[in-house]
Amino acid sequence: MPPLNRYFDSATLQRARSYVSKGHVKDIEKRPNGMLLGKVSNGRGMSYRQTIHIDDRRIEGYCSCPVGFNCKHVAAVVL
């Protein structure tokens, strides 16, 4: 897997680690093609869905949150 700091800034990674430690990552499904599907709670009753493609050179994650691409929710699923 490529280094996470290539795809997420330090603030995003810090928030993602917080989401992981607080148990906000609710579901992760690894597909045979290397794709990850995730579900992450924002801690206030709303959940967002992630679709993440990972290979040796890139992490490309889409999320249903307002940010939409390689956000803290995507980083939390990858972590």
Biopython code that builds the backbone (N, CA, C, O; Angstrom):
import numpy as np
from Bio.PDB.StructureBuilder import StructureBuilder

atoms = [
    (1, "MET", "N", (0.847, -1.176, 0.000)),
    (1, "MET", "CA", (0.000, 0.000, 0.000)),
    (1, "MET", "C", (0.892, 1.239, 0.000)),
    (1, "MET", "O", (1.916, 1.271, 0.682)),
    (2, "PRO", "N", (0.505, 2.245, -0.758)),
    (2, "PRO", "CA", (1.286, 3.485, -0.781)),
    (2, "PRO", "C", (1.205, 4.215, 0.563)),
    (2, "PRO", "O", (0.270, 3.987, 1.331)),
    (3, "PRO", "N", (2.171, 5.086, 0.853)),
    (3, "PRO", "CA", (2.144, 5.846, 2.112)),
    (3, "PRO", "C", (0.886, 6.717, 2.208)),
    (3, "PRO", "O", (0.509, 7.396, 1.253)),
    (4, "LEU", "N", (0.254, 6.682, 3.369)),
    (4, "LEU", "CA", (-0.999, 7.424, 3.548)),
    (4, "LEU", "C", (-0.812, 8.930, 3.437)),
    (4, "LEU", "O", (-1.713, 9.624, 2.965)),
    (5, "ASN", "N", (0.336, 9.453, 3.863)),
    (5, "ASN", "CA", (0.527, 10.905, 3.814)),
    (5, "ASN", "C", (0.678, 11.436, 2.391)),
    (5, "ASN", "O", (0.735, 12.648, 2.184)),
    (6, "ARG", "N", (0.741, 10.547, 1.423)),
    (6, "ARG", "CA", (0.740, 10.967, 0.028)),
    (6, "ARG", "C", (-0.681, 11.328, -0.429)),
    (6, "ARG", "O", (-0.854, 12.082, -1.386)),
    (7, "TYR", "N", (-1.685, 10.793, 0.252)),
    (7, "TYR", "CA", (-3.081, 10.967, -0.172)),
    (7, "TYR", "C", (-3.940, 11.745, 0.816)),
    (7, "TYR", "O", (-5.010, 12.236, 0.457)),
    (8, "PHE", "N", (-3.474, 11.861, 2.062)),
    (8, "PHE", "CA", (-4.229, 12.556, 3.107)),
    (8, "PHE", "C", (-3.297, 13.497, 3.852)),
    (8, "PHE", "O", (-2.171, 13.122, 4.179)),
    (9, "ASP", "N", (-3.755, 14.718, 4.124)),
    (9, "ASP", "CA", (-2.914, 15.632, 4.895)),
    (9, "ASP", "C", (-2.918, 15.215, 6.369)),
    (9, "ASP", "O", (-3.714, 14.370, 6.778)),
    (10, "SER", "N", (-2.039, 15.804, 7.148)),
    (10, "SER", "CA", (-1.867, 15.386, 8.545)),
    (10, "SER", "C", (-3.125, 15.613, 9.382)),
    (10, "SER", "O", (-3.428, 14.804, 10.259)),
    (11, "ALA", "N", (-3.857, 16.688, 9.132)),
    (11, "ALA", "CA", (-5.096, 16.946, 9.881)),
    (11, "ALA", "C", (-6.146, 15.883, 9.575)),
    (11, "ALA", "O", (-6.848, 15.427, 10.478)),
    (12, "THR", "N", (-6.257, 15.488, 8.313)),
    (12, "THR", "CA", (-7.210, 14.448, 7.927)),
    (12, "THR", "C", (-6.849, 13.125, 8.583)),
    (12, "THR", "O", (-7.726, 12.422, 9.085)),
    (13, "LEU", "N", (-5.567, 12.779, 8.584)),
    (13, "LEU", "CA", (-5.133, 11.530, 9.223)),
    (13, "LEU", "C", (-5.369, 11.563, 10.729)),
    (13, "LEU", "O", (-5.748, 10.552, 11.320)),
    (14, "GLN", "N", (-5.148, 12.720, 11.352)),
    (14, "GLN", "CA", (-5.382, 12.834, 12.794)),
    (14, "GLN", "C", (-6.863, 12.626, 13.110)),
    (14, "GLN", "O", (-7.199, 11.906, 14.050)),
    (15, "ARG", "N", (-7.745, 13.248, 12.334)),
    (15, "ARG", "CA", (-9.190, 13.062, 12.541)),
    (15, "ARG", "C", (-9.600, 11.623, 12.267)),
    (15, "ARG", "O", (-10.442, 11.073, 12.976)),
    (16, "ALA", "N", (-9.010, 11.009, 11.244)),
    (16, "ALA", "CA", (-9.319, 9.613, 10.921)),
    (16, "ALA", "C", (-8.918, 8.688, 12.071)),
    (16, "ALA", "O", (-9.666, 7.776, 12.423)),
    (17, "ARG", "N", (-7.759, 8.916, 12.647)),
    (17, "ARG", "CA", (-7.313, 8.098, 13.794)),
    (17, "ARG", "C", (-8.277, 8.254, 14.967)),
    (17, "ARG", "O", (-8.563, 7.291, 15.678)),
    (18, "SER", "N", (-8.770, 9.464, 15.162)),
    (18, "SER", "CA", (-9.754, 9.708, 16.220)),
    (18, "SER", "C", (-11.046, 8.935, 15.951)),
    (18, "SER", "O", (-11.622, 8.342, 16.863)),
    (19, "TYR", "N", (-11.491, 8.947, 14.707)),
    (19, "TYR", "CA", (-12.700, 8.189, 14.345)),
    (19, "TYR", "C", (-12.505, 6.701, 14.612)),
    (19, "TYR", "O", (-13.408, 6.038, 15.123)),
    (20, "VAL", "N", (-11.340, 6.178, 14.272)),
    (20, "VAL", "CA", (-11.055, 4.764, 14.506)),
    (20, "VAL", "C", (-11.058, 4.477, 16.003)),
    (20, "VAL", "O", (-11.694, 3.522, 16.448)),
    (21, "SER", "N", (-10.358, 5.291, 16.780)),
    (21, "SER", "CA", (-10.254, 5.030, 18.223)),
    (21, "SER", "C", (-11.592, 5.166, 18.948)),
    (21, "SER", "O", (-11.805, 4.520, 19.974)),
    (22, "LYS", "N", (-12.487, 5.994, 18.430)),
    (22, "LYS", "CA", (-13.814, 6.166, 19.040)),
    (22, "LYS", "C", (-14.834, 5.148, 18.539)),
    (22, "LYS", "O", (-15.988, 5.168, 18.967)),
    (23, "GLY", "N", (-14.420, 4.259, 17.638)),
    (23, "GLY", "CA", (-15.314, 3.216, 17.146)),
    (23, "GLY", "C", (-16.321, 3.681, 16.113)),
    (23, "GLY", "O", (-17.371, 3.058, 15.954)),
    (24, "HIS", "N", (-16.025, 4.767, 15.404)),
    (24, "HIS", "CA", (-16.958, 5.287, 14.407)),
    (24, "HIS", "C", (-16.932, 4.516, 13.079)),
    (24, "HIS", "O", (-17.834, 4.673, 12.256)),
    (25, "VAL", "N", (-15.906, 3.689, 12.870)),
    (25, "VAL", "CA", (-15.879, 2.845, 11.670)),
    (25, "VAL", "C", (-16.810, 1.666, 11.943)),
    (25, "VAL", "O", (-16.514, 0.810, 12.777)),
    (26, "LYS", "N", (-17.932, 1.630, 11.236)),
    (26, "LYS", "CA", (-18.985, 0.659, 11.532)),
    (26, "LYS", "C", (-18.938, -0.581, 10.660)),
    (26, "LYS", "O", (-19.383, -1.647, 11.085)),
    (27, "ASP", "N", (-18.411, -0.467, 9.459)),
    (27, "ASP", "CA", (-18.416, -1.618, 8.564)),
    (27, "ASP", "C", (-17.306, -1.462, 7.530)),
    (27, "ASP", "O", (-17.105, -0.381, 6.977)),
    (28, "ILE", "N", (-16.595, -2.549, 7.279)),
    (28, "ILE", "CA", (-15.600, -2.596, 6.212)),
    (28, "ILE", "C", (-15.776, -3.925, 5.489)),
    (28, "ILE", "O", (-15.787, -4.990, 6.106)),
    (29, "GLU", "N", (-15.912, -3.840, 4.180)),
    (29, "GLU", "CA", (-16.013, -5.038, 3.361)),
    (29, "GLU", "C", (-14.916, -4.986, 2.301)),
    (29, "GLU", "O", (-14.829, -4.041, 1.517)),
    (30, "LYS", "N", (-14.090, -6.016, 2.297)),
    (30, "LYS", "CA", (-13.031, -6.088, 1.290)),
    (30, "LYS", "C", (-13.525, -6.952, 0.139)),
    (30, "LYS", "O", (-13.908, -8.106, 0.331)),
    (31, "ARG", "N", (-13.510, -6.385, -1.042)),
    (31, "ARG", "CA", (-13.943, -7.098, -2.241)),
    (31, "ARG", "C", (-12.752, -7.816, -2.873)),
    (31, "ARG", "O", (-11.610, -7.401, -2.671)),
    (32, "PRO", "N", (-12.994, -8.885, -3.636)),
    (32, "PRO", "CA", (-11.900, -9.646, -4.254)),
    (32, "PRO", "C", (-11.014, -8.817, -5.185)),
    (32, "PRO", "O", (-9.843, -9.147, -5.371)),
    (33, "ASN", "N", (-11.549, -7.757, -5.766)),
    (33, "ASN", "CA", (-10.765, -6.933, -6.697)),
    (33, "ASN", "C", (-9.907, -5.894, -5.976)),
    (33, "ASN", "O", (-9.328, -5.020, -6.622)),
    (34, "GLY", "N", (-9.816, -5.978, -4.641)),
    (34, "GLY", "CA", (-9.007, -5.044, -3.867)),
    (34, "GLY", "C", (-9.753, -3.802, -3.430)),
    (34, "GLY", "O", (-9.190, -2.953, -2.739)),
    (35, "MET", "N", (-11.005, -3.682, -3.819)),
    (35, "MET", "CA", (-11.800, -2.527, -3.435)),
    (35, "MET", "C", (-12.317, -2.712, -2.001)),
    (35, "MET", "O", (-12.645, -3.822, -1.582)),
    (36, "LEU", "N", (-12.379, -1.605, -1.267)),
    (36, "LEU", "CA", (-12.961, -1.611, 0.072)),
    (36, "LEU", "C", (-14.271, -0.825, 0.046)),
    (36, "LEU", "O", (-14.366, 0.221, -0.597)),
    (37, "LEU", "N", (-15.267, -1.335, 0.743)),
    (37, "LEU", "CA", (-16.511, -0.605, 0.972)),
    (37, "LEU", "C", (-16.592, -0.360, 2.461)),
    (37, "LEU", "O", (-16.350, -1.273, 3.250)),
    (38, "GLY", "N", (-16.926, 0.849, 2.860)),
    (38, "GLY", "CA", (-16.980, 1.171, 4.279)),
    (38, "GLY", "C", (-18.212, 1.952, 4.661)),
    (38, "GLY", "O", (-18.925, 2.503, 3.822)),
    (39, "LYS", "N", (-18.439, 1.978, 5.973)),
    (39, "LYS", "CA", (-19.502, 2.794, 6.550)),
    (39, "LYS", "C", (-18.934, 3.399, 7.832)),
    (39, "LYS", "O", (-18.486, 2.677, 8.723)),
    (40, "VAL", "N", (-18.957, 4.724, 7.916)),
    (40, "VAL", "CA", (-18.382, 5.438, 9.055)),
    (40, "VAL", "C", (-19.405, 6.418, 9.596)),
    (40, "VAL", "O", (-20.023, 7.168, 8.842)),
    (41, "SER", "N", (-19.578, 6.404, 10.909)),
    (41, "SER", "CA", (-20.482, 7.335, 11.582)),
    (41, "SER", "C", (-19.745, 8.642, 11.859)),
    (41, "SER", "O", (-18.537, 8.643, 12.099)),
    (42, "ASN", "N", (-20.473, 9.745, 11.824)),
    (42, "ASN", "CA", (-19.840, 11.021, 12.168)),
    (42, "ASN", "C", (-19.894, 11.290, 13.672)),
    (42, "ASN", "O", (-19.422, 12.329, 14.134)),
    (43, "GLY", "N", (-20.462, 10.365, 14.429)),
    (43, "GLY", "CA", (-20.551, 10.517, 15.882)),
    (43, "GLY", "C", (-21.755, 11.327, 16.335)),
    (43, "GLY", "O", (-21.970, 11.502, 17.534)),
    (44, "ARG", "N", (-22.542, 11.824, 15.384)),
    (44, "ARG", "CA", (-23.728, 12.626, 15.713)),
    (44, "ARG", "C", (-24.986, 12.056, 15.053)),
    (44, "ARG", "O", (-25.949, 12.780, 14.800)),
    (45, "GLY", "N", (-24.961, 10.743, 14.779)),
    (45, "GLY", "CA", (-26.143, 10.089, 14.247)),
    (45, "GLY", "C", (-26.210, 9.924, 12.742)),
    (45, "GLY", "O", (-27.151, 9.310, 12.241)),
    (46, "MET", "N", (-25.249, 10.449, 12.010)),
    (46, "MET", "CA", (-25.245, 10.299, 10.556)),
    (46, "MET", "C", (-24.098, 9.377, 10.149)),
    (46, "MET", "O", (-23.013, 9.425, 10.729)),
    (47, "SER", "N", (-24.349, 8.543, 9.153)),
    (47, "SER", "CA", (-23.305, 7.662, 8.627)),
    (47, "SER", "C", (-23.060, 7.976, 7.169)),
    (47, "SER", "O", (-23.962, 8.391, 6.441)),
    (48, "TYR", "N", (-21.813, 7.768, 6.755)),
    (48, "TYR", "CA", (-21.412, 7.983, 5.372)),
    (48, "TYR", "C", (-20.848, 6.680, 4.819)),
    (48, "TYR", "O", (-20.305, 5.860, 5.558)),
    (49, "ARG", "N", (-20.984, 6.505, 3.514)),
    (49, "ARG", "CA", (-20.500, 5.295, 2.832)),
    (49, "ARG", "C", (-19.280, 5.636, 1.978)),
    (49, "ARG", "O", (-19.205, 6.695, 1.354)),
    (50, "GLN", "N", (-18.327, 4.702, 1.974)),
    (50, "GLN", "CA", (-17.084, 4.889, 1.242)),
    (50, "GLN", "C", (-16.877, 3.760, 0.235)),
    (50, "GLN", "O", (-17.218, 2.607, 0.499)),
    (51, "THR", "N", (-16.323, 4.101, -0.902)),
    (51, "THR", "CA", (-15.863, 3.148, -1.910)),
    (51, "THR", "C", (-14.416, 3.511, -2.196)),
    (51, "THR", "O", (-14.124, 4.616, -2.654)),
    (52, "ILE", "N", (-13.511, 2.576, -1.925)),
    (52, "ILE", "CA", (-12.083, 2.882, -1.966)),
    (52, "ILE", "C", (-11.359, 1.882, -2.864)),
    (52, "ILE", "O", (-11.513, 0.670, -2.715)),
    (53, "HIS", "N", (-10.577, 2.401, -3.787)),
    (53, "HIS", "CA", (-9.739, 1.581, -4.659)),
    (53, "HIS", "C", (-8.289, 1.773, -4.212)),
    (53, "HIS", "O", (-7.798, 2.899, -4.129)),
    (54, "ILE", "N", (-7.613, 0.661, -3.925)),
    (54, "ILE", "CA", (-6.224, 0.714, -3.472)),
    (54, "ILE", "C", (-5.401, -0.228, -4.343)),
    (54, "ILE", "O", (-5.787, -1.374, -4.572)),
    (55, "ASP", "N", (-4.282, 0.259, -4.818)),
    (55, "ASP", "CA", (-3.308, -0.622, -5.460)),
    (55, "ASP", "C", (-1.925, -0.187, -4.997)),
    (55, "ASP", "O", (-1.810, 0.605, -4.062)),
    (56, "ASP", "N", (-0.892, -0.683, -5.623)),
    (56, "ASP", "CA", (0.485, -0.407, -5.182)),
    (56, "ASP", "C", (0.885, 1.052, -5.306)),
    (56, "ASP", "O", (1.840, 1.488, -4.663)),
    (57, "ARG", "N", (0.169, 1.809, -6.120)),
    (57, "ARG", "CA", (0.590, 3.190, -6.397)),
    (57, "ARG", "C", (-0.409, 4.255, -5.983)),
    (57, "ARG", "O", (-0.075, 5.439, -6.023)),
    (58, "ARG", "N", (-1.632, 3.882, -5.585)),
    (58, "ARG", "CA", (-2.609, 4.939, -5.308)),
    (58, "ARG", "C", (-3.689, 4.484, -4.336)),
    (58, "ARG", "O", (-3.952, 3.292, -4.175)),
    (59, "ILE", "N", (-4.291, 5.454, -3.708)),
    (59, "ILE", "CA", (-5.499, 5.277, -2.903)),
    (59, "ILE", "C", (-6.497, 6.282, -3.444)),
    (59, "ILE", "O", (-6.244, 7.486, -3.436)),
    (60, "GLU", "N", (-7.618, 5.793, -3.906)),
    (60, "GLU", "CA", (-8.648, 6.654, -4.478)),
    (60, "GLU", "C", (-9.957, 6.323, -3.771)),
    (60, "GLU", "O", (-10.562, 5.282, -4.028)),
    (61, "GLY", "N", (-10.393, 7.213, -2.880)),
    (61, "GLY", "CA", (-11.572, 6.931, -2.077)),
    (61, "GLY", "C", (-12.669, 7.965, -2.243)),
    (61, "GLY", "O", (-12.435, 9.171, -2.165)),
    (62, "TYR", "N", (-13.863, 7.465, -2.472)),
    (62, "TYR", "CA", (-15.042, 8.323, -2.613)),
    (62, "TYR", "C", (-15.950, 8.106, -1.413)),
    (62, "TYR", "O", (-16.088, 6.988, -0.918)),
    (63, "CYS", "N", (-16.569, 9.189, -0.951)),
    (63, "CYS", "CA", (-17.400, 9.151, 0.244)),
    (63, "CYS", "C", (-18.691, 9.925, -0.009)),
    (63, "CYS", "O", (-18.723, 10.856, -0.814)),
    (64, "SER", "N", (-19.745, 9.530, 0.683)),
    (64, "SER", "CA", (-21.026, 10.227, 0.536)),
    (64, "SER", "C", (-21.097, 11.513, 1.365)),
    (64, "SER", "O", (-22.120, 12.198, 1.345)),
    (65, "CYS", "N", (-20.029, 11.851, 2.091)),
    (65, "CYS", "CA", (-20.007, 13.096, 2.871)),
    (65, "CYS", "C", (-19.824, 14.293, 1.940)),
    (65, "CYS", "O", (-19.549, 14.110, 0.754)),
    (66, "PRO", "N", (-19.971, 15.510, 2.453)),
    (66, "PRO", "CA", (-19.808, 16.696, 1.604)),
    (66, "PRO", "C", (-18.424, 16.851, 0.971)),
    (66, "PRO", "O", (-18.317, 17.422, -0.115)),
    (67, "VAL", "N", (-17.376, 16.367, 1.605)),
    (67, "VAL", "CA", (-16.031, 16.466, 1.028)),
    (67, "VAL", "C", (-15.934, 15.583, -0.217)),
    (67, "VAL", "O", (-15.439, 16.021, -1.256)),
    (68, "GLY", "N", (-16.397, 14.364, -0.111)),
    (68, "GLY", "CA", (-16.549, 13.498, -1.261)),
    (68, "GLY", "C", (-15.360, 12.674, -1.706)),
    (68, "GLY", "O", (-15.561, 11.559, -2.189)),
    (69, "PHE", "N", (-14.121, 13.156, -1.572)),
    (69, "PHE", "CA", (-12.962, 12.426, -2.082)),
    (69, "PHE", "C", (-11.826, 12.441, -1.065)),
    (69, "PHE", "O", (-11.444, 13.497, -0.561)),
    (70, "ASN", "N", (-11.293, 11.262, -0.770)),
    (70, "ASN", "CA", (-10.162, 11.082, 0.145)),
    (70, "ASN", "C", (-10.284, 11.931, 1.417)),
    (70, "ASN", "O", (-9.358, 12.647, 1.799)),
    (71, "CYS", "N", (-11.432, 11.830, 2.047)),
    (71, "CYS", "CA", (-11.749, 12.572, 3.271)),
    (71, "CYS", "C", (-11.326, 11.772, 4.506)),
    (71, "CYS", "O", (-10.733, 10.700, 4.385)),
    (72, "LYS", "N", (-11.633, 12.297, 5.687)),
    (72, "LYS", "CA", (-11.283, 11.617, 6.939)),
    (72, "LYS", "C", (-12.001, 10.282, 7.080)),
    (72, "LYS", "O", (-11.475, 9.363, 7.709)),
    (73, "HIS", "N", (-13.206, 10.159, 6.501)),
    (73, "HIS", "CA", (-13.939, 8.893, 6.574)),
    (73, "HIS", "C", (-13.244, 7.818, 5.748)),
    (73, "HIS", "O", (-13.134, 6.671, 6.182)),
    (74, "VAL", "N", (-12.777, 8.186, 4.560)),
    (74, "VAL", "CA", (-12.016, 7.268, 3.713)),
    (74, "VAL", "C", (-10.737, 6.868, 4.437)),
    (74, "VAL", "O", (-10.404, 5.683, 4.475)),
    (75, "ALA", "N", (-10.024, 7.811, 5.002)),
    (75, "ALA", "CA", (-8.779, 7.520, 5.714)),
    (75, "ALA", "C", (-9.034, 6.591, 6.896)),
    (75, "ALA", "O", (-8.226, 5.702, 7.165)),
    (76, "ALA", "N", (-10.145, 6.781, 7.606)),
    (76, "ALA", "CA", (-10.472, 5.915, 8.757)),
    (76, "ALA", "C", (-10.685, 4.465, 8.317)),
    (76, "ALA", "O", (-10.252, 3.538, 9.001)),
    (77, "VAL", "N", (-11.350, 4.269, 7.181)),
    (77, "VAL", "CA", (-11.550, 2.907, 6.678)),
    (77, "VAL", "C", (-10.206, 2.296, 6.276)),
    (77, "VAL", "O", (-9.951, 1.127, 6.565)),
    (78, "VAL", "N", (-9.358, 3.061, 5.624)),
    (78, "VAL", "CA", (-8.051, 2.556, 5.198)),
    (78, "VAL", "C", (-7.196, 2.191, 6.417)),
    (78, "VAL", "O", (-6.492, 1.181, 6.405)),
    (79, "LEU", "N", (-7.260, 3.014, 7.465)),
    (79, "LEU", "CA", (-6.479, 2.719, 8.675)),
    (79, "LEU", "C", (-6.934, 1.428, 9.311)),
    (79, "LEU", "O", (-6.391, 1.020, 10.338)),
]
sb = StructureBuilder()
sb.init_structure("model")
sb.init_model(0)
sb.init_chain("A")
sb.init_seg("    ")
for serial, (resi, resn, name, xyz) in enumerate(atoms, 1):
    if name == "N":
        sb.init_residue(resn, " ", resi, " ")
    sb.init_atom(name, np.array(xyz, "f"), 0.0, 1.0, " ", f" {name:<3s}", serial, name[0])
structure = sb.get_structure()
